[in-house]
């Protein structure tokens, strides 16, 4: 970990540079929040609601900047204070198995990161979200969500991590096998998550027979969008914000509506929201994004296999010799600038998809003029 190590210089500049880039982008966004309500939105957005949304955006953005700054300071202190060699000495004292060392070390890093973020998450949920009338989460529900998230992450993440450590520690071309394994998991989760994982956090109730269900079925038939199941989610337990999502493959698609969405929106607006989501399916956005994600995974694992055990990379973090599990951690830090660029490109692509879905909804919804008010109240 010396200044003449090019890996060290690049990583230090990229970590600090990304934070500065985020800060500048947030400050530019905050600057433009002072703009008056555009004339085109005056018929769907009143001045008071617009001012409230700007105040909420300003407070949330400032809070996020402070949280990011604290996380950066803690990370730099841990890194420059030889935290990674110390952590390796701790886990190597627990077990001699490289796989178990990796599971212990990454779990400790994740737990530490979660504890650092926890106060900011609490403040955001119980202060900012509550101040603007969004939060409905009780402390008991909040704690239960945090515990469930950690347990679920361990149940799914630790076996996958153990598999990756074994593959990269055993096979020369491990990146290919790692890519195939993770791709299978990603595809499987598309089916498993809405049926078995999401119900751990929310209650899914079949939508009762009535005008709304009939209208949704009519819209689905008009759009040739086969729906097998319709559910209502108790989103009001946590927030007043509305949402909806689709899941499933082929003719086994299911629609899930947040109860807050049903409460806040008249039927024409709710159908406009659903038509927008159907538009993503009809325009092939879901499949496109999934294919890009799979290709991106291949590139990530290929690059990971190339630099995972590079002595210079490990020396930049104070290690005298490469350690497999720490190579995973170091690679993700190294890959962060690339991920930022990909995120910008993904945002531009996503905006294009949103416009296309809006255009589809305007044509499919019975009252397309309700699309704008529905979006405003989400």
N, C-alpha and C positions, 0 to 999 in steps of 0.2 A: 504494500500500500504506500507507494512513493509517487511524488509528482511527475517523475520521468516515465511512469508506466502509462502508455497511451490508452489502455483500457480504463484506468482510473480517471484520467483527464476527460475522456469522452463521457463516461458515466456521470461524473460529477457535473459537468456542463449540461448534460441532457436532463438530469434530475432537476437542477435549479432552473434551467431554461424552460422546461415544461411548466413549472409552477409560475414563472414570470409570464409565459404565454397565456396561461389560464387567467392570471390576474388582469392582464391587459384586456383580454376579450370580455371579461366580466365588467370591468370598468367602462368599456365602450358600450356594452349593453345597458348599463345603468345610466349612462349619459343620455341615451336615446329614450329612456323611459319617461323623461320629462315632456315628451311631445304630447300635444293635445289630441283628443279623440278624433280620428279621421272621419270626415264627412260620410264616407261610405258605410261606416259602422254605427252611425247615430240612430238608425232605425232598429238595431238589434242589441245595442249596448248603451246603457245610460251613463251619464257622467260620473255618478257616485260609484257605480260598480267598476267603471274603468279606473278611477282613482284608487279604489281599494285593491284592484288587481296589481296596479303598479307598486303600491306600497308593499304588498305581499312579495312581489318579485324582488324588490330592493332589499327587504329584510332577509329573505331566503338566500339571495346572492351573497350578501355580506357575511352571513353566518357560514355559508359554504367556504368562502375565502379564508375565514379564520380557522375553520376546521382543517382545511388543506394545509395552511401554514403550520399548524401544530403538528400534524402528521409528518410534514416535511422535516421539521426541526427534530422530532423524535427519531426519525429514520436516519438523518445525518449524524445525530449524536451516537446512535447505536453503531452505525457503520464506521465512522471515524474513531470511535472509542473501542474498536476491535471487538464489537459485539458478536460478529459471526464466528470468529475463532473461539471465543468463549462459549458460545452456544454449542459448537461442535464438540468441545471438551466435555460439556454437560451430558449430551446425548451419548457420546462414546463411553462415558462412565456408567451409563444405564445399561447399554447393550452393545455387543460387538457386531451384531447383524447390520449390514448397510441398509437393508430395507426397513428394519425397525428403527434405526437411527433417523432415517428420513421421515417416517411416520411421526415419531416423537418431535423432531425438530420443526417440521412444517406445522404440526398441530400447535406447538408453543408459539410460533410466529403468528399464526392465525389468531390464536387466543389473545395474544398481546395486542395485535392490531384491533381486534374487536373491543377490547377493554378501553383502548385509547379513543375509539370512535363512539363508545357508548354514551358518554356525557353529552356529546353533540347531537346524537340521535334523540336522546331524551329531551334536550332543549328544543330541538326542531319539532318533535311530536307534541309535547305538552305545553310549550310556550308559543312558538310561531304558528303552528297549525291550529292550536286552540284559539289564539288571538284573532285569527281571521275566520273562525267558525268552521274549520274543516275537521278538527280532531274529535273523534268519539271513542278513542281507545282508552280503556281504563288501565291503571297500573298492573292489575292482575293479567289482563289480556296481553299487555306489552311484554311482561316478563315471560309469559307462556310462549309467546311468539319467538322471543330470543332463544329460549331453551330448545324449543322445537327446531328452530333453524340450525342451531349448533348440532343437535342430535342427528337431524336429517343430513347435514353436511358430512358428519362423520360416517354415517351408515353408507352413503353413496360415495363420498370423496375418498375415504381412506382405502377401500379396496381398489379403486381405480388408481390411486397414487401408488399403492403397493405393486400393482401390475406394471405400471410405467417404470418404476424403479427396477423391477426384475427384468423387464425387457431391455432397458438401456444398459443394465449391468451384465447382460448375458449375451445379447446378439449384436453383431457389427451393424446390421441394417435395421436396428430397432425402430427407427423413425417410421418405417412403413407399417410395421405391426402395431405400433402405438396409434398411428393414424386410423387404421382399420378398426381397432378396438374402441377408440373414442367415438368414431363415426357411428358405429353400431349403437353405442350408448346414447348418443344424441338423438338418433332416430327412434330408439325405444322410448326415450323420455317424452317424445311428442305424443305418445299414446298413454304412457304410465302417469305422467305428471297430472293431467286434469282429472284422471279417474281415481288415483290413489294418493297422490302427494298433496294436491291443493285442498282436498277435503280435510286434511289434518289441521288446516288453518281456518277454513271457512265451512259453513254449512251449505250444502247444495240441496235445494228443495225443488221438486218438479213444478213447473209453471202450471197453475190451475187453468182449467178450461174457462174460456171467456172471450170477450172481444179482442183482447190483446193477443192471446195465443192464436186466435183465428187470423188476425191481421198479419202476424209474423209468418204463419204457415202460407198465407196467400202471397206475401212478398217473396218467400222462399221459392214457391212454385213459379211465380212470375220470372224470377231470376234463374230458374233451373238449378237451384242450390239445395240439394237433398239434406234435410235435417232429420235426424233420428230422435234427438232428445232436446228438450228445452228446460233450463234450470234457472232458479233465482238464487243469488248468493247474498248472504247476510253481510254485505260490505259496510252497512251502517254501524256495525260493532266497532269499526275502527275510524271511519272517515265519512264525511258528507259528500265526498267526491263520487261521481258516477263513473261507471266503466262497463265494458262488455267485451267478451272474447269468444272466438270460435275455436274448436279443437276437433281432431279426428281426421280420418282418411276416408276417401271414397264415399260410400253411402252411409258411413257411420259418424257423420259430423254431429256435433252438439253445440248449442248456443247457450251461453251462460250470461245472464243479465244481473248486474248489481241491483239490490233493492233500492238503493239511492237513485239509480238511473230511472227506475220506474216511477219513483215518488216525485222526482224533480221535473220530468219531461212529460208533456202531453203526448198522446199516441203518435201523431204525425212526426214529431221531433224524434221520438224513440225509433220509429221506423227509418227515419233518415240516417240515424247513427248506424243502425244495423245494415242499411243499404251500403253505407261507406265501407263497413267491414267486409260485407259480401264482395264489394268491388275489389278488395285486395286479393280475394280468392279467384275471382273471375278474370282478373288481369294477370294472374300467375305470379303475383308478388311473393307469396309465401314460399312457393317452390323455388323461385329465383334466389331468395335470401338464404334458403336452406342449402342450395347448391353452392353458393358463394361461401357460406360458412364451412362447408365440407372442404372446399378447395383451400380456404384460409388455414384450416387445421393442418392440411398436408404441408403447406409452406412453413407453418410454425414448427412442426415436428422435424421437418427436414433441416431447418436452420438450427433447431435445438440440438440435433444430433451432430451438427458440425462444430458447435462451440461449447458444448456441454462440459467437456473436460479440458478445455484450453487452460494451460498453466497461467497465462497472463491475466485471464479473466478472474481466476480464483485469487491470484496475487493482488489484484486491485481491491479485494475485500479482506486482505490480511492473511490469506491461507498460504502456507508454504507448499502445499501440494493439493491437487484437485480432490474434492469430496463430491460424490455423485449427487446426493440429495441437495446440497447447496448449489450445485450446478443448475438445478431446476429453478431455484430462487433467483440466482444471478441472471439467468437467461431472461426471466420475466421482467426484471429491471432493465436489462439491456434492450429488450424488445419494446419497451414503453414508447419511445419516440415513433417507431414504426406504427404501433397501435394507434397513436394520436393521429397520424396522417390518415390511416385507414378509417378512423372514426370520422374525420372531416369528409372524406369521400363518401362514406356510408351515409352521413347526414344529408349530403346533396342528393344522393340516390334515393334516400327515404323521402325527401321532400318531393321529388318527382313522383314517387309512388303515391304520396298523399294527394297530390293534385289529380292524379289519374283516378284514385278511389273517389274523390269528391265529384269528379265529372261523371263517374258511373252512378253514384248515388243520386245526383241531380236528375239523371235520366230514368232511374229505376224507382225512386220514391214517388208515392202518390202525390205528395205536396213538396216539390223540390225547394220551394221558398222557405221551408222549415229547416233546411240543412244548416244555415248560418246560425240561427238562434240556438239550435241544438249544440253546436260546437262551442258557442260562447258559454253555455251553462254547464259544460262537462267539468 
